[in-house]
């Protein structure tokens, strides 16, 4: 059995975090842990990596999939610029990946880029080629396709959705879920438990990740997924 997490930096090894909630959960239920959390990550990155695992038969009905969606305007692009190993990391978090003789780079609002051409591209993308309404529309039908793929394979999935500052995909955007029997959890995590935040109030510290793992473990037991 595997615990597989797809998400952004909320699910990743941010500074000071030794074990993320998915890793703690996997240890507690004696499962293998597969990590697809990513700093500056996008929903498109989640869909790409998890769908590839489904296509490769790397996820079974015995596994537990946790999806932590992020801001709907985030995206991925390929760039011919390849940065040094030092430039492609922030602490333990890798913010770009080598692929196809270049780098897969991650777009989010106001993200500074080392390469001047990439920065110019991102500035133009944000100023002239971004519509939150269109991004929400694309999220809605991409989620519909993704969730129904998982359902067709009988894959157990729960969507972890913190509120407010914890996630660009928040409580206010629940209407974008297609209500296709999705299981959601976590709408109150960051409002009711502010002590688990780091100073930037956008990520959990070690105790926060432990708490989130306990919430997920309780949910999994209630669903009788073990």
Secondary structure, 3 states (H helix, E strand, C coil): CEEEEEECHHHCCCCCCCCCHHHHHHHHCCCEEEEEECCCCCHHHHHHHHHHHHHCCCCCCCCEEEECCCCCCCEEEEECCCCCCCCCEECCEECCEEECCEEEEEECCCCCCCCHHHHHHHHHHHHHCCCHHHHHHHHHHHHHHHHHHHHHCCCEEEEECCCHHHCCCCHHHHHHCCCCCCCEECCCHHHHCHHHECCCCCCECHHHHHHHHHHHHHHHHHHCCC
